């Protein structure tokens, strides 16, 4: 087979026609999405008698308001952009010079300039800056809610959190109400998820088409980045693409390694895509030009079996422990290198719940109930401990009243399944 014939064969994926769907600008009521999400947070706050939450995670600020600004920067520099949310007020403290970015958002009551209480912003005056930040926040909360209210706080630099507590506020962790709010998706949110997946699938199709011996892992991974940005997605949260011997064990980030002929290339998308929704599926490809080996096909087919068995058992009303007990049994020789989760929640990033393997449930697992409206990623990594290569596969599904709906639709590799 010539190189030209090989690339023609690789491009002949009839199933990729399914990716030619509506672009990310399809008919989505984004106002309804924003209002639903904010109401979800407030509902979970009320259920826990939390009067206000202070959010610093840029993903959670986007969830609660729909606003987006310098997400990676503000995740690292806290507090530099933050949100105060009560039952009646939504005050966005926006980064210097950026207050106009929240114009016309119905989810924002007021925009104020943020006070960046970090060492890089304040230097040796960090202590006084943190005390000033805490006093300002406490005074604002009391003006809205009075005294003796419970305040949910997200991660913050230690000094700011300590000083806020010193102001006499009753502080609890904000993670639980926000995660529980995010867990159940509205119908309009699912449209956002699907739009993000379709854009990512087009990017993975371009990546797959670019696979050839001689390209580096980094060069190949950049194909997906370019496609995501071009389609108005945000970023790839990780850089999980590896080839050949670097596919075993998993969790090796892309490198300058040159991809060789007839190797496996495995990836996990982890894309924060269109509308800020996470597109999370995994695929493994064969480089060619020769046919896959029997070992490569065996690894792929076992991973495929694991994913589909665990998809088939998922249903609304199932407990996390029940799922763990019914999940696919990982053969002993692959158990040491198993993926750390069997399945997990997904929305605007990976999220609640984590569903653990049976062997890990006693030490790491927790119970709960799989509910309609949850979106779940079903995971598999198959590779022997000390083996030469491994296979990563993953599918994203929606839990409904009547079963599951497959959301990720990128085709699997017939050459590895045959």
Phi, psi and omega in degrees: 000130179280164178299323180297315179297319182299313180293327177297318179295317181295329180278349184270066178256095183301329182291342180290348175300332180294343180279350182276063184253186182299142179291177186295349180270018179302171188292094178235130178275088185292331175297316178298322177299312182297315182293321178298313184296317179296320178296325177299315180297315181295323178297316181289327174298312182298324181295338181248012179057039176263120185282330182206152170236145173248111184256133178240341178292122183299331177291318179290326174297318178294320178300314187281342185227336186087355182275148182221135177196121172044059191298314182292317179301310186286341174290329182269328183254089180241145353272120175235345176206121188207165185232134170253118183238125172240187178293337185236346185233147175223099185254113177266121174265103189264152182298153183310127176081005187243011187298334181292343184293341181263009179301139172070016173269117182293347181273358183246122176280321187204145174244129178235155176290135179288151173253106184284102182262071177226163184294321181296332180273329187247345181060222182293347178272015185303321182300312180291326177296318179294320178295321178295318178300314183295319180295317180298316180293317180297318179297320180294316180297316180294327179292333178271321195236352185078202182263172172060046175244153179271131184243125175272127184240131172274177182304137185212155176298149193302316183299318180295318180294318180297317181291327177294320176295323180295340177285358176092012180276146176274101189257133172232171180280137181272356186300314186300307181297324181289316179296319179292326175297315184290339189294328185254119185266143172279168178300321180291325175298319180299326174299321177295316179301314182295319177300318179295317179297316181298320179295318180294321178297323175295322177294319178292326176298319178294320177298313181301319181292336182274353182293128175197154176300137178105341177276146178275161177301317181297317178299318181293316180298327181295336178298318179294316179304311182301316182294321181295312181295320181297333181260019176070026168277177186262294185190165170269124186286330177236183174226060185267083170220130180215165185221156174055226183295342179280357173279357181220117000283176180284177181068045169248122184287159179306149182220185177274010179300137177276127181285133183261168179295143171067016178271170169268145172236122183241145181213155171234122190295307181047049185262124165275100194254219186301136181062014178082010183266144187282128174249110193227097172217159183235145176218156174231133183242159174254132186289321187079185011276347180281173181286154176299151176283166178295325178295316179299317180293321179298313178303315183295314184292326177291317177298319178299317179297317180299311181300314186286327173299313184287331171295319185294332182272345183293134173199156179298140180094347178288137176277160179298322180292320178298318177301313181302319183288331183264352184294161185300136178282120179282124178304146187306318186288348177253356190291320183299327182262015183303152172295147189291344176232155171275316177207167178203157175289159181206145178204264173269346167206185168298141188204184177302141001263163167263129178247116190264158172296156180305318183292339183256352189296319183298320183275321189244339189282166174213158185262165181174189183232134174284125189242152173302139182098348174283143170250132190233139172255126181259123193251152167207134163230126180236118176193133180292147173297116184085004179287168185280320183223169177215167182234131176245124175226151182196141177233151180247128185228161174251133175275126178240175177297334188246018180134214178240156173241125178287126181259315178280130188234012178295131186292154172275171188269110180298327181294334179265341180270337186288000000 
